[in-house]
Amino acid sequence: MLEDGSVFTVDYVELTYSPDPYEYHKLYAEQGLAEWGDVIAQKPSMFNGNVLLEAGLHRDGNTLRGVSHSIPFSSFIHWIKNDGQEGYHLFAMGLMISGDGFPILERMADHTFNAGKVYGPAGSLDEDDIVNGRVDLHANIIREISEETGLEIETKSLSGPFDIFVFDRKIVAVKRIVFTQKSDVLCQTINDFIQSDKDAELSEVFAIREPGRYEHKMALHMPKILNWFFDLSA
């Protein structure tokens, strides 16, 4: 089991997809569906699609390995509410860094599941990220940034290692992406895109210019990641 609170760097994250039903879903599918009704009542636009939950995550030298199973979002929400009794939820985050060295974070729109929360571009892995039996984290990052910000990035921009942050059974695989535009220009470009899209997933983006000055609405994993980034940049 990965140690809670640990931070380490790997060159690769290799997740093999298994079509076998995940044990957690088999045990709690009915409870998850019953609770899903409350979710829909509050957020009618939510869709009960499938997301990936990981089993057997372990560090193998310079690689993080595991097996991904597909489960309905309703079962995933049940997993979250019950503090992830088994398995892991791994998601990739493209930490956007402006040309003048500041992380760019986003605030989720009111109609989304994480309404008002602040974090870097990220989304749960799903079946669209499976390529030849493996989960493609780079494709996930590219898709999330494109959908949320309107920015098109290339795979070569994602060179370099993954920085892994372990929060109990929630694992964040961070890929730093450095842009040439300064923070004011980059934020303005993205915010213009957001304003032009009536169904935008975000309400705004903004730069974090100094450590420790974080909003209370920030997702729980972000302060640690930001502190790590600023320590690295010092």
N, C-alpha and C positions, 0 to 999 in steps of 0.2 A: 504494500500500500504506500502511496506517495505521502510524504510527511506534510501535515498541515502547516502552512506558513512558509514552506520552502520556496526558494527562487533559484532557478538554474537555467543554463543555456544549452540548447542542443542544435545540431545542424539539421536534423530531420524530425518530423512527426509522421509516423507511419501507422495509420489506422486501417485495418482490414475490415471490410464490410461483411457482416454475416446476415443472411436472410432469415435465420432462425428467430422465432419469437423470443423476446426478452422476458426473463422470468418475472421481473417487477410488473410488467404490463399484464401478464397472465394473472397475477395475483390481485391487481388493483384496478383493472380496466373498468369494472362496474362502478366503483367508488369515484374514479376519475370522471366518468361520464356524468354521474350525478352532480358532481361539483362544477362541471363544465357549464351547466345551465346558469349558475350564478355568474360565471365569467361573461357569458353571452348577454345576460341581462344588463350588465354594466358596460360592455364593449361590443355592441352588435356587429361591428365590422370584423371581429376576430374569426379566424378560420381554423377548424380542427384538422390541420394537416399533420404530416409526420415530421418528427425531428429525430436526431440521432442521440443515443445515450451510449456511453462507453463502458466496457468491462475490461478487467485485467490490465489497466494502464500501469506501465512500469518503465523505468529508465534503463536502457540497454546501451551503455557507452554514450555515444553522441547522438542517440536516437531515443525518442519517446514512442513506445509501441503500445498498441491496444486493439480491441475489437469493437466495432461500432454496430449497434442494433437500432432499427427503426421502430419508433413508438409513436402513437397519436399524441398530439399536443395536450389533450386532456389528461393522459397518463403522466406526461411530463410535468404538468402543473401540479398534479397530486404528488409527484416525486419532490418537487420544490417545497410544497407546503409541509411535507413530512421530513424535511431536512435531509433528503437524499440518503435513505437508509442503506442503499447498496448501489454499486456502479458509480460512474463519474459523468459529469456534464462538462465536456471540453468544448470550448469555442475559441475561434481565432479572432484577434483584434488587430486591425491595421492602425498602429499609432502614427497619425499624421503629424509630421514635424515641418514647420514652416522654414523658409530660407533663412530667417533670422533666429531660428532655434527654439521656437515655442510649440508645445503640443496644442493641437486643435481638437477641441471636444465638441460634442453635439448634445442638444437637448431634444428628447423625444417628444413628438406631437401628442396632443391630448387624446387622439383616437387610438393610440397604440397601447399595447399591454403594459409597457413600462412608462406610461405617460409622465412627462416632466423629469424623468431621470436623466442624468448627465453621465456620458461615458464616451469612449472612442468608437469608431465605426466597427460594429460587430453584429453578428446574428447567429442563432443556433444553426449548427450544421444540419443539413437535410439530404434527402435522396438525390437532389440535383447536384450535390457535390461529389457523388460517387463516380469515379472513372476507372473502368477496368478492375472493379472489385476493391478499389482503395478510395479513401476520402481525400479529396484534393483541397487542402486548406488555402492554397494560393488562389484557386478559382473562387472560393468562398469570399476571401478578402476583396478580390477585384469586383465581384458582383455586389457585395454590400456597399462598397464605396461608390460604385456607379449608381446604384439605386437610391442611395441616401443623399449623395452630394452632387451627382451629375458629372463628377470627374472621371475621366477614363485613364486608367493606369495600365502599364504593361507588366508582364510577368518579370521582366528583367529588373523592374523597380523593386521587386521583392527578394532580391538576393540578400544573402546574409542569414544569420541564425535565427531561431525562435527563442525568445526569452519566456520561460515557463514560470507561471505564478500559481501556487497551490493554495486554494482557500477551502480546506476540508475536502469535499468531493466535487467542488467546482474548480475547473482548471482553465486558466486563460493562457493561450499561446499567442504572444505578442510579436508582431513583425513591425519593426520601425521603418517608416516610409518617409524619406526626406524630399520635400518639394523645393523648387527654386524660388517660388513666389514668397514674398514677405507676408507676415501674418495678416496685416490689414487687407492686402490685396486678395489673399487666399480666402479669408473669411467673407469678404464682400462678394467674391465670385460664387461661393457656395450659397450664401444667403440670398443672392439674386435668384439662383436656381430654385431654392426652397419656396420663395415667394411666387414663382411662376407655376408651381405645381400644387393644385388644390388638394391632391391626395398625398402630399409630401409626408414622409415618415418622421421628419424633423420639424421643430419649430424655429431653431436657430443653431448656429455654430459660433464658437468664440475661442480665443487663445487664452491659455493659462501662462501667465508671464512670470510668476514667482512661486516658489514652493510654500505650502502651508495655507495659502489663501484660497481655500476650496469651499464650494457651496454645500449646504446641507442636503441638497437633492442629488448629490453625486452618488453614483452606484458604489456599493461597498468595496468593490475591488479597485476602484480608481485611485484613491489617495495613496495606497501603497505603491501602485505602478508609477504614479507621478513623482512621488518622493524618490523612488529608485531612479527614474529618468533624470531628475535634477541633480541627484548625487553623482550620477554617471557623467553629467555634463559639467560638473564643477571643476 
